[in-house]
Amino acid sequence: MPDFPALAHVAVTVSDLNRSRGWYQALFDSQPVLDEDTGPFHHVVWLLGGTLVGIHQHAGTPIKEAFDERRPGLDHVAFGCANRAELAQWEQRLNELGIAHGGIVDAPYGSGLSFRDPDNIALEFFAPPG
């Protein structure tokens, strides 16, 4: 068997594509590489490093509750940082964008900076220890 492949893309479902498009575009500070309405769903995708990150809005999806990582399914999406100093730069960027966050939390396995998108989807910047 070959080595397990790297993560190619992540896509999350959002309740309001227009609201989320602007929010993610500001966070990523870049234009999407794809914005396509397929009929069953509309997706907007950014290329970050070698990974595609997309937001989807599906036709007919019942919107009743905000995201909750305690339900089965996605827990959170983490973006890798080289070190804690880079985390501090992202903390400053989140502050500039007015995005609420939990501050940098240090643990033996690394340091994280948690925040949420407009649908309450849990996101994080993460750096290894040291």
N, C-alpha and C positions, 0 to 999 in steps of 0.2 A: 504494500500500500504506500502511496505517496504521503508526504507530510500533510497534516490537516491544513486546508487552505485558509488564507487570511479572510477576514470579514470584508465582503465586497460592498454591501450597502445596508443601510438601516432606513426604514420608512415607518413613520408614525401617522396615525389617523387623527385628524384635527376636525373641530366642529365648524370653523369658519376659515376657509382657505385664505381669503383676502386679509383678514386680521393676522393670521399666522405667517403669511408670506412676508409681510412688512416686518414683523417681529424677528423672524429668523434671518431675513436679509440684513437687518441692522446688527444682529448678533454676529453673523458670519462676515459682515462687511464685504459682501460680494454679491454679484448678480447670479441668479440660478443658471445652470447649464441646460435645463429643460423645464418647460412649462406647458403641459399637454393635458387636454381634456380627452380621455379615451371613450367617454360615454358612461361606462359603469363607475368610473372614478376620474378625478382630476388630480394630477400630481405636479409638484414643483420640486426640483432636485438641484442640489448644490454638490460640487466636487470639492471635498476637503481633504487635502493630502491625496491619498490614493483611494479614499472611501467616498461613495455617494451617500448623501443624507437627503432623504425626501420627506415631504409632508403630503398626505393624501386626504382628499375629501371624497367619500363615497356617496353616490346617489342613493337616497332612501335610507341612509343610516339613521336610526333613531337616536336622538341626542337627549339624554335624560340626566346624566350625571357627569361630573368632572372626573378626570382620570384619578385612579387610586391604586397605587402600587401594591396595596395589600390584597387586591383581587388577583386571581390567577392571570398570568400573561406577563407583560413587560413590567420590570421593576424600575429600571432607569437606564439612561444612555450616558456613558461617560466618554469625554474627550481627553486624550492623553496629553499631558504636559511633560516637558523634560525634567523639571525640578520645581521646588517650592517657590523659587523666585518668579518663575513664569506664572505660577498660580496667583501670586500677588499682583502681577500685571493684569490677569483676567479679572481679579476682584475689582481692580480700579476701573476696568472697561465696563463691567456690569454696573458699577456705581454711576459711570458716565451715562449709560443707557437707561438708568432708572429701573433696573431689574433687581428685584429683591433677591437676597441670597442669605445663606446661613453662615457666612464667614468661612475662613479656612479652618478646617478641623484636621489636626494631626493625629495619626494612629501609628502603631508599629509597622503596619503594612503599607503606609503611604499617607499622603495628605490629599484632602478633597475639598472642593468648593461646590456646594449644592445650590441649585436654583430651579425654577419651574417655568414652563412656557405658558401661553395664555389658556391652554386647556388643562393646566396643572400637571402636565407630563414632567416627571422628575428627570432633570439633567444634571450633569456634574463635570467639572474639570478635575482631573486626577493626576497626581505626580507620585512616582515611586519614592520610597524612603531614601534619605541621604541627600 
